[in-house]
Amino acid sequence: MFFKQGTYWVYEHDMTGEIDSQYVTHAAISGSSTKGTEDWSEHITLIQETFSMRIRSNFKDGWGSVNYFDIYSNGQRVNAYPYPKKAYVFKRTKVPNIIKGPSTGDVFGFPYYTSPAKTVYQDSLIINYQLKGVTYDTVRVFVVGSGESIMQEPSLRTFGGGAKVYYAKGVGVIKVYQDTYAANNIPMKHSWNLIRKKIIQ
């Protein structure tokens, strides 16, 4: 999930043929230290490794925006109230340069929940998944509610809808399938697919 500067991914949109190159401009490993404050947890200090990345793109989307993406992890809480968070949650925020504003969504959770009642859950685990002539040995597919936070809008503007995000081990996002609506309120199912990459970890 963590990739260093020099990493890039090139995606192709299946309906428009548009190309989007995304590249890492910042990558850092850091730590989270949380001390309990409740009677049962005040003796506990939990130290965890977290990370942050920034991925930029020169692609201008259907809204006229050039976006970048911030990806980061959160650690587990110690206290029971209001509730412990999932052990590892990865968030992805799409930040546009126009007034529309940023959108953030959980894109990956561990443990891997399989219930649609969760904000993000694992839909499937695929072994030897083939995409654009490349075979990926381990791919986890996560369903997320905030599809617009995951990937660019194509030149064909879309509204609402969730997404399925395909993560390949050691590669990152290889496919984003979105179930949205076009401007005329007609359902529009589309995807971005990885066609080239350079991975540095």
Summary of the structure (lengths in Angstrom):
residues: 201
radius of gyration: 17.8
end to end distance: 9.0
largest distance: 58.1
contacts: 604
relative contact order: 0.19
helix: 1%
strand: 59%
